[in-house]
Amino acid sequence: MTNLSHVELDKQTVTTAYARWAPVYDLVFGAVFERGRQAAIAAAERIGGRILEVGVGTGISLPHYSRECRLCGVDISEPMLRKAHERVAEFGLTNVEGLWVMDAEHLSFPDDSFDVVVAQYVVTTVPNPEATLDEFARVLKPGGEIVLVSRVGAEAGLRRALEHGFAPAARKLGWRTEFSFERYAKWADRTSGVRLIERRAMPPLGHFSLIRFAKDGGAGVLRPSFSQEAYQAARAAS
Ligand SMILES: C[S@@+](CC[C@H](N)C(=O)[O-])C[C@H]1O[C@@H](n2cnc3c(N)ncnc32)[C@H](O)[C@@H]1O
């Protein structure tokens, strides 16, 4: 078992890191993560309705959603969120219901509040990823989806060794390099009413994935469930 104690994240490290990133975030991470964001938005819009973006950051995705979608955004970093407020004003995004400073692990929304919960490049930056996913499932309506774009760490080989070596530096920058797909799969396995429905490799270099979970129930739009073969393939690809 890997000793991750020296690379675990705490909220103070994360808020300090993103206060530093805020002025330059869009310049550094705008284009590089664009394809992943587009894929997540497309997946979220297939469900539509009321969408929560967790770790909304500078609000870089917000203008790209259909104006039919009602958007709520939360982030733990006040300086990142200030940029998001500026963006909402600049683009006249009247479909944005609100932006709040809030911890992803303790969302102050009632159960079953949203049709979709989106988190792009966020789950590997929170101190307790599984507790955070529990919160996403709680605030999601039955029949809704959790849509993630997330870094998936290598299981073995040179990339695994490099990620391990870079982990302490990455922590200071505000994210983890080591995070196996197995953690997502195990979380879904043990969370009642939640199914893994897609994993799709995303650039840069396929080191990121679009990961979708469905919450059972609701009148729901008919959508295919993940076949057992596809589920095993997604796990094997990690
Ligand atoms: C890598 S950035 C991603 C920003 C944006 N989603 C994007 O697509 O570029 C990670 C964001 O997650 C936020 N974040 C980290 N930990 C959080 C937490 N516990 N609760 C809410 N937001 C958090 C950070 O402040 C930062 O804005």
The ligand as an ORCA input file, in Angstrom:
! r2SCAN-3c Opt
* xyz 0 1
  C      -7.890     23.094    -11.044
  S      -9.087     24.259    -10.556
  C     -10.427     23.931    -11.694
  C     -11.249     25.153    -11.977
  C     -12.299     24.983    -13.073
  N     -13.262     23.951    -12.714
  C     -11.698     24.674    -14.409
  O     -12.297     23.937    -15.188
  O     -10.636     25.214    -14.737
  C      -9.692     23.543     -9.051
  C     -10.726     24.428     -8.370
  O     -11.296     23.679     -7.292
  C     -11.404     24.536     -6.174
  N     -11.446     23.722     -4.950
  C     -10.440     23.006     -4.398
  N     -10.846     22.417     -3.262
  C     -12.148     22.749     -3.095
  C     -13.123     22.455     -2.109
  N     -12.837     21.675     -1.053
  N     -14.360     22.980     -2.248
  C     -14.667     23.769     -3.311
  N     -13.778     24.086     -4.278
  C     -12.538     23.595     -4.178
  C     -10.185     25.413     -6.275
  O     -10.300     26.600     -5.491
  C     -10.128     25.679     -7.771
  O     -10.885     26.804     -8.134
*
